[in-house]
Amino acid sequence: MSKESEKVLELYGKKLMPTYAPSVVIASGRGMKVRDADGLTYYDFTSGIGVQNVGYSHEKVVKAIQEQAALFTHCSNLYANEPATRLAEKLVGLSGLGGKAFFCNSGAEANEAAVKLARKWGAENGGRYEIVTMYRGFHGRTLATLAATGQAWCQEGYDPLPVGFAYAEFNDLESVKAAVNEKTVAVMLEAVQGEGGVRPADDEFMKGVRALCDEKNLLMICDEVQSGMGRTGTWFAWQGYDVKPDLFTCAKALAGGLPMGALVSNAKLADVFTPSSHASTFGGNPVAAAAALAVIDVIESEHLLENAVKNGTLLREALQGFVDKYDKLLEVRGKGMLLGLVVDCSAKEVVDALREQSLLALTAGEHVVRFLPPLTLTESDIDEALDMISDAFDCLFGE
Ligand SMILES: *Cc1c(COP(=O)(O)O)cnc(C)c1O
């Protein structure tokens, strides 16, 4: 690391609360690559944690942001704006759920909205409020979404957490059934768990949860904050299963790097929220919405759903080759371009070694290295990245 980056990181250490521990100072990004403050380039196989699905600085996204910013950046929800209105139509259409959308600013805020909508519906349907979520799931860092997140490491120190959540084992329908009682109103899950170790739901599990929800009059809520916007090869990961949730949330990749979250409902739940029963000042921000419309246009016109499957499979097969070669690498799992490499060592050490070779990757727990490249990933990107990955593994595990 040289001068500029060191300067910024030193100031960062003094002035930002130490919730994060950044190792690189990003100065710009284009497509799959970012450049640091000293001019070093990296392949970003994190997409800024599942955000830059269409790549950094896509010209259509930049243009949409610039044009809308020049018109107006905010007008409040006392008035309507066209980009957010068209985006709601688009999202509901892509989902095929036939309901309505609510806009906010982040994944946690979208999940909060889902929890509130489920409770409001439950209050009117038998006085029920409890939501069953999955161990190893991840739903955000606000108090309610933290309570919804069945992982001790991020809940510690924040008691008392809001009540009204129960936990079940992912991919274990009996465990979900056992967690349901007369107070239960909903089951909330990720179709592919991201932070919790890149675990796709089994087909029967998703269908079983849907059938259980139908039988007990519960809402099925899918958290698509990480797995949505084409990441797994369908617009939303639940579409890869033969089920429809009642509600789903998205955020991360939705607006091409601007903060935006959305809650989307089916027709049954479209009018549960009533005037002033829920709100968000910046929700449906016209610049973010214009960016999101451009992101959707790029995913459609560049056939990125197909590419997530096609080149996601190539990347997965290449990673499998390393698993076959090195004892410390145990398994590749995931869907589309949400991939996890399970390692028999510290995932963080692997991520550090990859960064030394100029490739940025993530961990998902202590023993999973997570790859979330932009969905624009080409075969030549894969070749170039594989050289870096190969060198990193050679350094770590070679003779
Ligand atoms: C990142 C993430 C969240 C939280 O999103 P924020 O925008 O950070 O609040 C929620 N759920 C899932 C599945 C996520 O991956």
Ligand as a Chemical Component Dictionary entry (heavy atoms), coordinates in Angstrom:
data_LIG
# 
_chem_comp.id                   LIG 
_chem_comp.type                 NON-POLYMER 
_chem_comp.pdbx_formal_charge   0 
_chem_comp.three_letter_code    LIG 
# 
loop_
_chem_comp_atom.comp_id 
_chem_comp_atom.atom_id 
_chem_comp_atom.alt_atom_id 
_chem_comp_atom.type_symbol 
_chem_comp_atom.charge 
_chem_comp_atom.model_Cartn_x 
_chem_comp_atom.model_Cartn_y 
_chem_comp_atom.model_Cartn_z 
_chem_comp_atom.pdbx_ordinal 
LIG C1 C1 C 0 -27.386 -7.177  3.019 1  
LIG C2 C2 C 0 -28.613 -7.882  3.395 2  
LIG C3 C3 C 0 -29.594 -7.260  4.193 3  
LIG C4 C4 C 0 -29.397 -5.895  4.796 4  
LIG O1 O1 O 0 -29.364 -4.895  3.811 5  
LIG P1 P1 P 0 -28.875 -3.421  4.219 6  
LIG O2 O2 O 0 -29.099 -2.638  2.950 7  
LIG O3 O3 O 0 -27.441 -3.532  4.608 8  
LIG O4 O4 O 0 -29.713 -2.967  5.325 9  
LIG C5 C5 C 0 -30.764 -7.947  4.441 10 
LIG N1 N1 N 0 -30.959 -9.185  3.956 11 
LIG C6 C6 C 0 -30.047 -9.817  3.196 12 
LIG C7 C7 C 0 -30.332 -11.173 2.655 13 
LIG C8 C8 C 0 -28.835 -9.191  2.903 14 
LIG O5 O5 O 0 -27.909 -9.831  2.184 15 
# 
loop_
_chem_comp_bond.comp_id 
_chem_comp_bond.atom_id_1 
_chem_comp_bond.atom_id_2 
_chem_comp_bond.value_order 
_chem_comp_bond.pdbx_ordinal 
LIG C1 C2 SING 1  
LIG C2 C3 SING 2  
LIG C2 C8 DOUB 3  
LIG C3 C4 SING 4  
LIG C3 C5 DOUB 5  
LIG C4 O1 SING 6  
LIG O1 P1 SING 7  
LIG P1 O2 DOUB 8  
LIG P1 O3 SING 9  
LIG P1 O4 SING 10 
LIG C5 N1 SING 11 
LIG N1 C6 DOUB 12 
LIG C6 C7 SING 13 
LIG C6 C8 SING 14 
LIG C8 O5 SING 15 
# 
